[in-house]
Amino acid sequence: MMTCKEVSILVSRGEVANASMVTRIGAWMHLAMCRHCRTFRRQMALIGRAARLVGAAFEHEPSASFEDRILHHLGS
Amino acid sequence: MQAARLRWVVASGSNISLANLRARDPAALRAVVNQHARRLYRAARGMGFSSGDAEDLAQEVFATFLETIDRFEGRSEVGTWLFGILHHKAQERRRAHWREDLTDAVDEVFEGRFKADGSWREPPIQADRLVAAGQTAEALRECLAGLPDQHREVFQLRQLEELSAADVSEMIGCTINHVGVLFHRARVRLRACLEAQGWGRSR
């Protein structure tokens, strides 16, 4: 049985999907039973959603001619 | 080079010939710039560069991309190749070298949340008390600024650009395991910073 610490490390490293089948099943079983670890996973997901909002704001910073300036610089 | 390898899928749904790019075909260049310039800019901003520096970096990445395109064999995604160039440009600007820190003070913060048997000593705050993503984003902006450069870059590449740990490890020249360690440390730091700002407390 995986411990809360092992599961949360796996979650925060972003390694659940790429872990071995045995580890993935262990993590899923643990998450199904442990509300604290499910909460931790939701916190990680919320950080991800919030970070995407921060990123989206950055993306709109350059003016509409941003791509044209790059192409001009490239001599295209 | 075989003709088959010259056909290069830039992204699903848009095929651009590598040969056209090597020939500086304007339409092919525009397609690549349109597709990736703002992502590169966003990543540079996420890594902590100013808006002016981020614009310069994006421009430099494409210039280097064209200079080195003969070495690009189309085995990896063009986006991964471009982010690899961005990483090197960012390193040049910071005059910093990537190093693998075996220990980090934040590891103790994480360890402190668990008992010796690996169960939670301080359980995470219930999700229904967590504030919305928009409010978290405001707090997160400040927390991101406080991250060490390496943590910030790995967080940006893994979390926002959704690059695989294998791609990021190749890009920055460290092991896949270390990418996981840095991503974990970044998120532990962000979580601790958000909690220090009252994240999840009842309002």
Interface residues (C-beta under 8 A of the other chain):
Chain A: T3 C4 K5 E6 I9 S12 R13 G14 E15 N18 H36 C37 R38 T39 F40 R42 Q43 M44 L46 I47 G48 R49 A50 A51 R52 L53 V54 G55 F58 E59 E61 P62 F66 E67 R69 I70 L71 H73 L74 G75 S76
Chain B: R24 P26 L29 R30 V33 N34 A37 R38 R39 Y41 R42 R45 G46 S51 A54 E55 A58 Q59 F62 A63 L66 F110 F114 D117 G118 S119 W120 P123 P124 I125 Q126 A127 L130 A133 G134 T136 A137 A139 L140 R141 L144 F155 Q156 R158 Q159 L160 S164 A165 G180 V181 F183 H184 R187 V188 L190 R191 L194
